[in-house]
Amino acid sequence: MLADLKELVVCESFSADHSAVARSAEVVGSQGARLLGAVPETIVIDGVTHLRWTFGTPRVLLVGHHDTVWPMGSLETHPWSVADGIARGPGVLDMKAGLVQMFHALASLPSPDGVCVLVNGDEEVGSPTSRELIEESARGCAAAFVLEASANAEGALKTARKGTSRYEVVVHGKAAHAGLEPEKGVNAAVEAAHQVLSIAGLAASMDRAAPSVLGVPTITPTLLSAGSTLNTVPALARVSVDVRVPTLAAQDLIDDLIRGLTARTHGARLRVLGGKKRPPMEPASSAGLFALASEIASELGQEPLRGIAVGGASDGNYTAGTGCPTLDGIGAVGSGAHADSEHVVVEWMAPRTRLLAQLIARTRR
């Protein structure tokens, strides 16, 4: 498994470099073909290379990605190494070790029948070209297992993830000379300030509307811009908004609230761009699979499993959004994803592989 992990890590696969992602897909595809006995379907969408293996009529979907956040050349400063039971290298935790564990788990079974394996090449940038592929593959499956890294260094699984929405509130005003006749203008910057305060207050109003349903969403104004020159009343301003939600109900309600924003400045008008992105992976989606995983871990003599809800999103949001039961964080155990300290604890790799193998065997029946 370590030899296979090295093979994947030393083939850099920065998401923004489509040529590098294509080379990585060749390496991942070759490794998967060797272990699974079948060549994958190679799917290129808008220049991004994805891989899919389909064995019989799938009941189980295994989801992974081979792209990383690490720019090309990162191997020079973060070389592959294994020392004192720790494996290091760009993307080793997120999520090349997960791919190795996935291939070995499936290869350990008498047959891969009833399983679909999907490895996409753009997860780190939100899976824009692979979302439909993920959702298509998940529909009709009894379970999806996402090979993202565990939630913490103790191996906790990810049993819930917040959904995401992204908006841009565009404020249209009217330009005028700031010194000679400012009163003839409509100041888009002033209106944007009103909107920032309105947006920041939406979470509180939403909690009052449905406190028992929505959990704890976040609505955060982020990027701001306005104006064109120092002596002109701004005719245009923009406010970007980051939304994280624990439930579909919260996502829908916030969408209505954002789209219902109204201008406070006479003569100004608003236009709302963007919308809902990843649906939340709600706890109910993972409950049955987590219970099964806990039972299997006990049978294998492993430590009791723990499940954690996390704020970050993954492709598990998409599989859960189709109604497919989803368990995330079943991949490698370590810490430091996306950081200089990224690493995998080697001793966890085989136990996690055995756990996944049994999950596949019991859910594809």
C-alpha positions in Angstrom: 0.0 0.0 0.0 2.9 2.4 0.7 4.4 1.7 -2.7 1.1 2.5 -4.3 0.7 5.6 -2.2 4.2 6.8 -3.3 3.2 6.2 -6.9 0.2 8.5 -6.6 1.9 11.2 -4.5 4.9 11.7 -6.7 2.6 12.3 -9.7 1.6 15.9 -8.9 -2.0 16.9 -9.7 -2.8 20.5 -9.0 -6.4 21.2 -9.8 -5.7 24.2 -11.9 -3.3 22.3 -14.2 -5.4 20.2 -16.4 -2.4 18.5 -18.0 -1.1 17.5 -14.6 -4.6 16.2 -13.7 -4.6 14.2 -16.9 -1.2 12.6 -16.1 -2.4 11.8 -12.6 -5.6 10.1 -14.1 -3.3 7.8 -16.1 -1.4 6.8 -13.0 -4.5 6.4 -10.9 -6.3 4.5 -13.7 -3.3 2.2 -14.1 -3.1 1.4 -10.4 -6.8 0.8 -10.2 -6.7 -1.5 -13.3 -3.9 -3.5 -11.7 -5.8 -4.0 -8.5 -9.3 -4.3 -9.8 -8.6 -6.2 -13.0 -10.5 -3.7 -15.2 -9.6 -0.6 -17.1 -11.6 2.5 -16.1 -13.9 4.7 -18.2 -12.0 7.9 -18.8 -14.3 10.9 -18.9 -13.0 14.3 -19.9 -15.3 17.3 -19.2 -14.1 20.8 -20.0 -10.5 19.6 -20.0 -10.8 17.9 -16.6 -10.1 14.1 -16.4 -12.3 11.8 -14.3 -12.3 8.0 -13.9 -15.1 5.6 -13.4 -15.2 1.8 -12.9 -18.6 0.1 -13.1 -19.0 -3.5 -12.0 -22.4 -5.1 -12.7 -25.4 -3.1 -11.5 -24.0 -0.8 -8.8 -25.5 -0.8 -5.3 -22.5 0.9 -3.7 -20.7 4.0 -4.9 -17.1 4.7 -3.8 -16.1 8.3 -4.3 -12.7 9.9 -4.4 -10.7 12.6 -6.1 -7.2 12.7 -7.5 -6.6 16.4 -7.8 -4.9 18.4 -5.0 -4.5 22.0 -3.8 -0.7 21.8 -4.1 0.8 23.8 -6.9 3.1 22.1 -9.4 6.7 21.8 -8.0 5.5 21.3 -4.4 7.4 18.0 -4.3 10.6 19.9 -4.2 9.7 21.5 -0.8 7.4 18.7 0.4 9.0 15.5 -0.8 7.5 12.1 -0.4 8.8 10.4 2.7 7.9 7.7 5.3 9.5 8.0 8.7 8.5 6.9 12.2 5.2 5.7 10.9 4.3 9.0 9.2 3.8 9.4 5.4 4.3 12.9 4.0 4.0 14.6 0.6 1.6 16.9 -1.3 -1.9 15.5 -1.2 -0.9 12.4 0.8 -3.9 12.9 3.2 -6.3 14.7 0.9 -6.7 12.3 -0.6 -4.3 10.0 -2.3 -4.1 7.6 0.7 -7.8 7.3 0.5 -7.6 6.2 -3.1 -5.1 3.5 -2.2 -7.2 2.3 0.6 -10.3 2.2 -1.7 -8.5 0.2 -4.4 -7.1 -2.3 -1.8 -10.4 -2.7 0.0 -12.3 -3.5 -3.2 -9.5 -5.8 -4.4 -9.6 -7.8 -1.2 -13.2 -8.9 -1.9 -13.9 -12.0 -3.9 -15.6 -9.9 -6.6 -16.1 -6.1 -7.2 -19.6 -6.8 -8.6 -22.3 -4.3 -7.5 -19.8 -1.4 -7.0 -19.2 1.8 -8.9 -15.9 3.6 -8.3 -15.7 7.3 -9.3 -12.5 9.3 -9.0 -12.9 12.9 -10.1 -10.3 15.5 -11.0 -11.8 18.8 -9.7 -13.1 18.2 -6.1 -10.8 20.8 -4.6 -12.4 23.5 -6.7 -16.0 22.5 -6.0 -16.4 19.7 -8.6 -17.9 22.0 -11.2 -17.4 19.6 -14.1 -18.1 16.4 -12.2 -21.1 17.2 -10.1 -23.6 15.8 -12.6 -21.4 12.7 -13.0 -21.4 12.2 -9.2 -25.1 12.7 -8.8 -25.8 10.4 -11.8 -23.6 7.7 -10.3 -25.2 8.0 -6.8 -28.8 7.8 -7.9 -30.2 4.3 -7.2 -27.3 3.2 -5.0 -27.9 1.9 -1.5 -24.8 3.5 -0.1 -22.0 6.0 -1.0 -18.7 5.9 0.8 -16.5 9.0 0.4 -12.8 8.4 0.8 -12.0 11.8 2.2 -9.7 11.9 5.3 -11.1 11.3 8.7 -12.4 14.3 10.7 -9.5 14.3 13.1 -6.3 12.6 14.1 -8.4 10.1 16.2 -10.1 8.7 13.1 -13.6 10.1 13.5 -15.9 9.7 10.6 -17.7 12.7 9.0 -21.4 12.1 9.6 -22.7 15.5 8.5 -21.5 18.4 6.4 -22.9 21.9 6.0 -24.2 22.9 2.6 -22.9 25.9 0.8 -24.4 28.8 -1.1 -22.6 31.7 -2.8 -24.2 35.1 -3.8 -23.1 38.4 -5.2 -25.4 41.3 -4.5 -24.9 43.9 -7.3 -25.9 47.4 -6.4 -26.7 49.8 -9.3 -26.6 53.5 -8.6 -25.9 56.6 -10.7 -22.6 58.3 -11.3 -22.1 62.1 -10.7 -19.2 64.4 -10.0 -18.4 64.1 -6.3 -17.5 67.7 -6.0 -19.7 69.6 -8.3 -23.1 67.9 -8.1 -23.0 64.8 -5.8 -26.7 65.3 -5.1 -27.5 64.2 -8.8 -25.9 60.8 -8.1 -27.1 57.7 -6.5 -24.3 56.3 -4.3 -24.0 52.6 -4.8 -21.3 52.4 -2.0 -23.7 53.8 0.6 -26.4 51.4 -0.6 -23.9 48.5 -0.4 -23.2 49.5 3.3 -26.9 49.2 4.0 -26.9 45.7 2.4 -23.9 44.5 4.3 -25.8 45.3 7.6 -29.0 43.7 6.3 -27.2 40.5 5.2 -25.4 40.3 8.5 -28.7 40.5 10.3 -30.4 37.7 8.3 -29.3 34.8 10.4 -30.9 36.3 13.5 -34.2 36.8 11.7 -34.1 33.3 10.3 -33.5 31.8 13.7 -36.7 33.5 14.9 -38.6 32.1 11.9 -37.7 28.5 12.5 -35.4 27.9 15.5 -36.1 24.2 15.9 -35.4 23.3 12.3 -32.4 25.3 11.1 -29.6 24.6 13.4 -26.7 27.1 13.2 -26.3 28.5 9.7 -23.7 31.2 8.9 -24.3 34.1 6.5 -21.2 36.2 6.0 -20.6 39.2 3.8 -17.1 38.8 2.4 -15.7 40.6 -0.7 -16.7 44.3 -1.2 -16.1 46.6 -4.1 -17.5 50.0 -5.2 -16.7 52.9 -7.4 -14.5 53.7 -10.3 -12.6 57.0 -9.5 -11.9 59.0 -6.4 -14.0 62.0 -7.5 -17.1 60.1 -8.8 -20.2 59.1 -6.9 -20.1 55.3 -7.3 -22.5 53.9 -9.8 -21.8 50.3 -9.1 -21.0 48.2 -6.0 -20.8 44.5 -5.3 -21.1 42.5 -2.1 -20.2 38.8 -2.0 -21.9 36.5 0.5 -20.8 33.1 1.9 -23.5 30.9 3.3 -23.1 27.6 5.2 -26.2 25.7 6.2 -26.9 22.5 8.2 -30.2 21.6 6.5 -31.9 21.9 3.2 -34.7 23.9 4.9 -32.2 26.5 6.1 -30.6 26.6 2.6 -34.0 27.2 1.0 -35.1 29.9 3.5 -31.8 31.8 3.2 -32.1 31.7 -0.5 -35.5 33.4 -0.2 -34.2 36.0 2.2 -31.2 36.9 0.1 -33.3 37.2 -3.0 -35.8 39.3 -1.0 -33.3 42.1 -0.1 -34.5 45.5 -1.1 -32.7 48.8 -1.7 -32.7 51.5 1.1 -31.3 54.3 -1.0 -33.8 56.2 -3.3 -32.9 55.4 -6.9 -30.7 52.4 -6.2 -31.6 48.9 -7.4 -30.3 45.5 -6.6 -29.5 42.4 -8.6 -28.7 39.1 -6.8 -26.4 36.6 -8.6 -25.4 33.1 -7.6 -27.4 30.8 -5.4 -27.3 27.3 -3.8 -24.2 25.3 -4.5 -23.6 22.1 -2.4 -26.6 20.7 -0.5 -26.0 19.8 3.1 -25.2 16.3 4.1 -27.6 16.0 6.9 -27.1 13.5 9.9 -30.0 11.3 8.8 -28.1 10.5 5.6 -25.2 8.8 7.4 -27.0 7.4 10.5 -27.6 3.9 9.2 -24.2 3.5 7.6 -22.5 4.9 10.7 -24.3 2.3 12.9 -23.2 -0.4 10.5 -19.6 0.8 10.5 -19.6 0.9 14.3 -20.8 -2.7 14.4 -18.2 -3.8 11.9 -15.4 -2.0 13.7 -16.4 -3.8 16.9 -16.3 -7.2 15.1 -12.9 -6.4 13.8 -11.6 -5.5 17.2 -11.1 -1.9 16.3 -11.6 1.1 18.6 -15.2 2.4 18.9 -15.9 4.8 16.1 -16.9 8.4 16.6 -18.9 10.6 14.2 -18.5 14.4 13.8 -20.4 17.0 11.9 -18.0 19.4 10.0 -18.5 22.7 8.3 -16.5 22.0 5.1 -18.1 20.5 2.0 -17.1 17.5 -0.1 -18.6 15.4 -2.9 -20.5 13.6 -0.1 -22.8 16.6 -0.1 -23.8 15.8 -3.7 -24.3 12.1 -3.1 -26.4 12.8 0.0 -28.3 15.4 -2.0 -29.6 12.7 -4.4 -31.0 10.8 -1.4 -28.3 8.2 -1.4 -27.2 7.2 2.2 -23.7 8.6 2.6 -20.8 8.1 5.0 -17.8 10.4 4.6 -14.3 10.5 6.1 -13.8 6.8 5.6 -10.4 7.4 4.1 -7.0 8.0 5.6 -6.2 9.1 9.2 -3.8 12.0 9.8 -3.9 15.7 9.9 -2.7 19.0 8.3 -4.7 18.7 5.0 -3.8 21.6 2.7 -1.0 22.7 5.1 2.7 22.2 5.4 2.1 19.6 8.1 -0.1 17.3 5.9 0.6 13.7 6.8 -0.9 10.2 7.1 -0.5 7.9 10.1 0.5 4.7 8.3 -0.7 2.2 11.0 -4.3 3.3 10.3 -4.2 2.4 6.6 -4.8 -1.4 6.9 -7.5 -1.2 9.5 -9.4 1.4 7.6 -9.1 -0.7 4.5 -10.6 -3.7 6.2 -13.4 -1.6 7.6 -14.3 -0.3 4.2 -14.1 -3.8 2.6 -16.7 -5.1 5.1 -18.9 -2.0 4.6 -18.9 -2.7 0.8 -19.6 -6.4 1.3 -22.6 -5.7 3.5 -24.2 -2.9 1.7 -24.1 -4.2 -1.9 -26.2 -7.2 -1.1 
